[in-house]
């Protein structure tokens, strides 16, 4: 086979990329300090899709890097592997012809440099300490020289994958909410919108491997559908509530011998929330309504306080330290059905308290539900909090400080000494 001499070893005349690989070999000085061959291989495998490398090349490079030793990458010697094509074929479960094609592709990609012996064979031997004395075969120095490139591409791909997971999660939540709202509308026989068509659209099959742009487009489409469904639900619900109630043909249920306890009713929860939220000197009459609303609007609640006071919500957040209001809103939307809070109660809370304050309210209900203070209807408790908000008597900040005391109780002051 025809070869040429360029001062660094024999180079097969395959393509211009081989000369580029030879120049990378000349620039080799070992891996950066603190970087191992396992880290190099990890970054390469994560960057491979962005570089357009197929699975065959990735598996070939993995097999070559694994037969090297850690000391080969320090810069004292070049990391050279000398497995035969038959050995590589057995390792990768590929034919000899396929292995030869993968080697040529790796050389063209500038990943390896072929250092040939005089007879074109691959061989090598190590010293007593395992260091390479002389070797001919695959010089993997270009991989080490391209470490920064692989690391940057791997980081970019990691960000892209995180963005993709976020979009898929949001897309799933939006589609589930569409189906939930439409199912609630069908259950209450609301008119004015094609609820079944919206359910069918939100239940359709998505592309198997959508691109990032396709996911963003799908999220925009379904977010628009959710907005239309929400608006239609609110309009139909108001229209239904305004219609006069006539004679009902449905049979009335006779009371059972074991009626539900009083705590399961909404008025009982309203009284319980009123007792918790009422503060001395604050009336709930119409005369004090304007002042109460002003105080509520000025109530500033930091997210850090919510997360500190209600650790029960942590398991539903992806990363507590980096959580934002949007993450808390998404978390309580997933938690609410677990407590039996239906979509209408959650929607009423968002309309009455606002998005962030409603999330705090649901998180507060979660804490009391987990502690066993709410033993019957968490949805009724949440509706009672909405009732307190309407009359200007709901104050979430004192409740959060009270919940915080559960985990960080105040220290009792030592008894005072009395002089005799």
C-alpha positions in Angstrom: 0.0 0.0 0.0 1.4 3.4 -1.0 2.5 5.6 1.9 4.2 9.0 2.3 6.7 10.3 4.9 5.9 13.6 6.7 8.3 13.5 9.6 5.9 12.2 12.1 5.4 8.7 10.8 3.8 7.0 7.8 0.4 8.4 6.8 -2.0 6.6 4.5 -3.0 8.6 1.5 -6.7 8.6 2.1 -7.8 12.2 2.2 -6.8 15.7 3.2 -8.3 15.0 6.6 -5.5 12.6 7.3 -2.9 15.4 7.0 -5.0 17.4 9.4 -4.9 14.5 11.8 -1.1 14.4 11.5 -1.0 18.1 12.4 -3.1 17.3 15.5 -0.6 14.6 16.4 2.2 17.2 16.3 0.2 19.4 18.7 -0.4 16.6 21.2 0.9 17.3 24.7 -1.3 15.0 26.8 -4.8 15.5 28.2 -5.4 18.5 30.4 -4.7 18.1 34.1 -7.5 16.3 35.9 -8.9 14.8 32.8 -9.0 11.0 32.4 -9.5 8.9 29.4 -12.9 8.0 30.7 -13.9 11.6 30.8 -12.5 12.1 27.3 -14.5 9.1 26.0 -17.7 10.4 27.7 -17.4 13.9 26.2 -16.7 12.4 22.7 -19.7 10.1 22.9 -22.0 13.0 24.0 -20.7 15.2 21.2 -20.8 12.6 18.5 -24.4 13.2 17.4 -23.7 17.0 16.9 -20.7 16.1 14.8 -22.6 13.7 12.7 -20.8 10.5 13.8 -22.8 7.3 13.6 -22.9 4.5 16.1 -20.3 2.5 14.3 -17.6 5.1 14.6 -18.5 5.7 18.3 -18.1 2.0 19.1 -14.8 1.8 17.2 -13.3 4.8 19.1 -14.7 3.3 22.4 -13.0 0.0 21.6 -9.7 1.7 20.8 -9.6 4.0 23.9 -10.4 1.1 26.2 -7.3 -0.9 25.3 -5.1 2.0 26.2 -3.8 2.8 29.7 -4.2 5.9 31.7 -0.5 6.7 31.6 -0.6 6.7 27.8 -2.5 10.0 27.9 0.0 12.0 30.1 2.0 13.3 27.1 5.1 11.3 27.8 4.1 8.9 25.0 1.4 8.9 22.4 -1.7 6.9 23.1 -1.4 4.2 20.5 -3.6 1.1 20.1 -2.7 -1.8 17.9 -5.7 -4.3 17.7 -6.0 -6.2 14.5 -9.1 -5.9 12.2 -10.1 -9.4 13.3 -10.0 -8.5 17.0 -12.0 -5.3 16.3 -14.5 -7.3 14.2 -15.0 -9.8 17.1 -15.3 -6.9 19.6 -17.9 -5.0 17.5 -19.6 -8.0 16.0 -18.9 -6.7 12.4 -17.3 -8.1 9.3 -13.8 -7.3 8.3 -15.0 -5.2 5.4 -17.2 -3.1 7.7 -14.3 -2.6 10.1 -12.1 -1.4 7.3 -14.8 1.1 6.3 -15.2 2.4 9.9 -11.4 2.9 10.1 -11.3 4.9 6.9 -14.3 7.0 8.2 -12.5 7.6 11.5 -9.4 8.8 9.7 -11.4 11.1 7.4 -13.1 12.6 10.5 -9.8 13.4 12.1 -10.2 11.2 15.1 -7.3 8.8 14.6 -3.9 8.9 12.8 -2.6 5.7 11.3 1.0 5.1 12.3 2.3 2.3 10.1 5.2 0.0 10.5 7.5 -0.9 7.7 5.5 -3.9 6.7 2.1 -2.3 7.3 1.4 -4.4 10.4 0.1 -3.2 13.8 2.2 -4.2 16.8 3.7 -2.8 19.9 5.2 -3.7 23.3 5.4 -2.1 26.7 8.1 -1.8 29.4 8.1 -3.3 32.9 6.1 -0.3 34.2 3.5 -0.6 31.4 4.8 2.3 29.4 4.7 2.1 25.6 8.3 1.5 24.3 7.4 1.2 20.6 4.1 0.8 18.8 2.4 1.0 15.4 -1.3 1.3 14.8 -4.0 3.8 15.8 -2.6 7.0 17.2 -5.4 8.5 19.3 -3.7 11.8 19.9 -6.2 13.8 17.9 -8.9 12.9 20.4 -6.9 14.5 23.2 -6.1 17.6 21.2 -9.8 18.0 20.4 -10.9 17.8 24.1 -12.1 21.4 24.3 -14.2 20.9 21.2 -15.8 17.8 22.5 -16.5 19.3 25.9 -18.2 22.4 24.4 -20.3 20.3 22.1 -21.3 17.9 24.9 -22.3 20.9 27.1 -24.4 22.4 24.3 -26.0 19.0 23.7 -26.8 18.7 27.4 -28.5 22.1 27.4 -30.5 21.1 24.3 -31.5 17.8 26.0 -32.6 19.7 29.1 -34.6 22.1 26.9 -36.1 19.1 25.1 -37.1 17.4 28.4 -38.7 20.7 29.6 -40.7 21.1 26.5 -41.9 17.5 26.5 -42.9 17.9 30.2 -44.8 21.1 29.5 -46.4 19.7 26.4 -47.6 16.7 28.4 -49.0 18.9 31.2 -50.8 21.2 28.7 -52.4 18.2 26.9 -53.5 16.7 30.2 -55.0 19.9 31.3 -56.9 20.2 28.0 -58.4 16.8 28.5 -59.2 17.4 32.1 -61.0 20.7 31.4 -62.9 19.2 28.5 -63.9 16.1 30.6 -65.2 18.5 33.3 -67.2 20.4 30.8 -68.7 17.2 29.4 -69.6 16.0 32.9 -71.4 19.3 33.6 -73.0 19.3 30.1 -71.6 22.7 29.2 -72.3 24.0 25.7 -70.7 26.3 23.3 -67.5 24.4 22.4 -66.6 21.1 20.7 -65.1 19.4 23.8 -64.8 16.0 22.2 -62.8 17.4 19.3 -60.4 19.1 21.8 -60.0 15.9 23.7 -59.2 14.0 20.4 -56.6 16.6 19.4 -55.0 16.5 22.9 -54.9 12.7 22.8 -53.4 12.4 19.3 -50.0 10.8 18.7 -47.0 13.1 18.6 -44.0 12.7 16.2 -41.8 9.9 17.4 -38.5 11.9 17.4 -39.5 15.5 17.1 -36.9 18.2 16.8 -36.5 21.1 19.2 -38.3 23.4 16.8 -41.1 20.9 16.3 -41.6 20.7 20.1 -41.7 24.4 20.5 -44.3 24.6 17.7 -46.4 21.9 19.2 -46.3 23.6 22.6 -47.5 26.9 21.0 -50.3 25.1 19.2 -51.6 23.2 22.3 -51.1 26.3 24.5 -53.4 28.2 22.1 -55.9 25.3 22.3 -55.8 25.4 26.1 -56.4 29.1 26.1 -59.4 28.6 23.9 -60.7 25.8 26.0 -60.3 27.8 29.2 -62.1 30.8 27.8 -64.9 28.5 26.5 -65.1 26.8 29.9 -65.4 30.0 31.8 -68.0 31.4 29.4 -70.1 28.3 29.4 -69.9 28.0 33.2 -71.1 31.5 33.7 -73.9 31.0 31.2 -74.9 27.8 33.0 -74.9 29.5 36.4 -77.1 32.3 35.1 -79.8 30.0 33.6 -82.9 29.7 35.8 -83.3 26.4 37.7 -86.6 24.7 37.1 -88.1 21.4 38.1 -85.5 18.7 38.1 -86.5 15.2 36.9 -83.6 13.5 38.6 -84.5 11.3 41.6 -83.4 12.7 45.0 -81.2 10.5 47.1 -82.7 9.5 50.5 -80.4 10.1 53.5 -78.5 7.1 54.7 -78.3 5.8 58.2 -74.7 6.9 58.4 -74.5 10.5 57.2 -71.2 12.2 56.4 -69.5 14.0 59.3 -69.9 17.8 59.5 -66.2 18.2 58.6 -66.8 17.0 55.1 -69.0 20.0 54.3 -67.8 23.2 52.8 -69.2 25.5 55.6 -67.2 23.5 58.2 -63.9 24.1 56.2 -64.9 27.7 55.8 -65.2 28.1 59.6 -61.9 26.3 60.1 -60.0 28.5 57.7 -61.7 31.6 59.2 -60.4 30.6 62.6 -56.9 30.1 61.3 -56.8 33.2 59.2 -58.6 35.7 61.5 -56.4 38.2 63.2 -57.3 40.6 66.0 -58.5 44.0 64.9 -59.3 42.9 61.3 -62.9 43.0 60.4 -64.4 41.2 57.4 -67.2 43.7 56.8 -68.0 45.7 53.7 -66.6 48.9 55.3 -63.1 47.3 55.7 -63.1 45.6 52.3 -61.1 48.2 50.5 -58.4 48.4 53.2 -58.2 44.6 53.4 -57.7 44.4 49.6 -55.0 47.0 49.8 -53.1 45.1 52.5 -53.4 41.8 50.6 -52.0 43.4 47.4 -49.0 44.6 49.4 -48.3 41.2 51.0 -45.0 40.2 49.6 -44.1 36.5 49.9 -40.6 35.3 48.8 -40.4 32.0 47.1 -37.6 31.0 49.4 -39.9 31.2 52.4 -42.5 29.0 50.7 -39.9 26.3 50.0 -38.5 26.5 53.5 -41.9 26.4 55.2 -43.3 23.6 53.1 -40.7 21.0 52.4 -43.4 18.6 51.4 -43.4 20.2 47.9 -39.7 19.5 47.4 -40.2 16.0 46.0 -42.4 17.4 43.2 -39.7 19.9 42.1 -36.9 18.9 39.7 -34.3 21.1 41.5 -35.2 22.9 44.7 -32.2 25.2 44.7 -33.0 26.5 41.2 -36.8 26.5 41.5 -38.8 29.5 40.3 -42.4 30.5 40.6 -43.2 28.7 37.3 -41.8 25.4 38.8 -43.9 25.8 41.9 -47.1 26.4 39.8 -46.3 23.3 37.8 -45.7 21.3 40.9 -48.9 22.2 42.7 -50.8 21.3 39.5 -49.4 17.8 39.7 -50.0 17.6 43.5 -53.6 18.8 43.5 -55.2 15.6 42.0 -53.2 13.5 44.5 -55.1 15.3 47.4 -58.4 15.0 45.6 -58.6 18.6 44.6 -60.5 18.7 41.3 -59.8 21.0 38.4 -62.7 23.4 39.2 -61.4 24.1 42.7 -57.9 24.7 41.4 -59.2 27.0 38.7 -61.3 28.9 41.2 -58.2 29.4 43.3 -56.2 30.7 40.4 -59.0 33.1 39.4 -59.5 34.4 42.9 -55.9 34.5 44.3 -53.8 34.7 41.2 -51.4 32.2 39.9 -48.6 32.5 42.4 -50.8 33.0 45.5 -52.9 30.0 44.4 -49.8 27.9 44.2 -48.9 29.0 47.8 -52.4 28.2 48.9 -52.3 24.7 47.4 -48.9 24.1 48.9 -50.3 25.1 52.3 -53.1 22.7 51.9 -50.6 20.0 51.0 -48.7 20.6 54.2 -51.8 20.5 56.4 -53.0 17.4 54.4 -49.7 15.6 55.0 -49.7 16.5 58.7 -53.2 15.0 59.1 -54.9 18.4 59.9 -57.1 18.0 56.8 -58.8 14.6 57.0 -61.7 14.9 54.6 -61.9 17.3 51.7 -58.7 19.2 50.6 -60.7 20.8 47.8 -63.3 22.2 50.3 -60.4 23.6 52.4 -59.0 25.3 49.3 -62.4 26.8 48.4 -62.8 28.1 51.9 -59.5 29.9 51.5 -60.8 31.4 48.3 -63.9 32.6 50.2 -61.6 34.3 52.8 -59.7 36.0 49.9 -62.9 37.4 48.5 -63.7 39.2 51.8 -60.1 40.3 52.3 -59.4 38.1 55.3 -56.9 35.6 53.8 -53.3 36.2 54.9 -50.8 33.6 53.7 -47.7 35.1 55.2 -48.6 34.3 58.8 -49.6 30.7 57.8 -46.2 30.2 56.2 -44.4 31.4 59.3 -46.6 29.0 61.3 -45.7 26.1 59.1 -42.1 27.0 59.2 -42.1 26.7 63.0 -42.9 23.0 62.6 -39.4 22.3 61.4 -37.5 25.0 63.2 -39.3 25.4 66.6 -38.3 28.4 68.7 -35.9 27.8 71.5 -37.2 28.2 74.9 -35.5 30.9 76.9 -33.7 29.6 80.0 -35.5 30.2 83.3 -34.5 33.3 85.1 -32.5 33.0 88.3 -34.1 34.6 91.4 -32.0 36.1 94.0 -32.8 35.0 97.5 
